[in-house]
């Protein structure tokens, strides 16, 4: 697994270990991590011949999207994803016995932004903005695994909700400071998913042989920014007193602001068709669990 020390990857490693698997985490600095009975830290230079038979390869590497999207930042967002994927493809080429499945990270940025469209995995053409271009190239690179006879899945992540990592702490900060409120007109959709459902769906994908191609990692009920903010404020017992003008975010974040000021309504149609059980399909329940630890 690449990205196994990151936000989603580290939680997925724990899930795999709890299910009885041994995980080889590929990292640039393996010596800074301590191996355990169930987790080994290796580099891309680790000889493939020394690995046992690998059931699955998981690719979650990539430069964080957070931060001002300078020219250099955009280059890192692109190259970190494509190069890691190319290295994994090369590693699988060298394996005498190929893995059963290649799960490659992706993003709902593939679809672009819209207020009046519903996107599912049946949407085959990417948008024409920067993030969609990155995701499209990322998935096309991963597609080489299909030529090796490996079941290949592109996990298109939405906004993954967790108390301490990801986007939610940034969204919570102004609410906690009593300056929270809708962003822009508040009509943009947020396609979110609780981190537990995210990890459980990733595991389901690994063990369900019928799933291949793109799959949306989102909850079945997206919310508009206005309702999302109101629900967050209610759970945190804070008022929503302010409105954040979209131009301010555009100045502060550059092109990255589109992740906040625009959005898309994305349904996890494949997961729904598979009758995958979302533990937190509704935003209020998800946030109640995250902040008040209520098992709903």
PyMOL commands that set and color helices and strands:
alter all, ss='L'
color gray80, all
select helices_A, chain A and resi 7-18+30-32+48-50+71-94+108-111+130-148+168-176+195-207+225-236+246-261+269-273+283-292
alter helices_A, ss='H'
color red, helices_A
select strands_A, chain A and resi 23-26+39-42+56-59+101-107+118-119+151-157+159-161+189-190+192-194+213-217+223-224+265-266
alter strands_A, ss='S'
color yellow, strands_A
deselect
rebuild
show_as cartoon
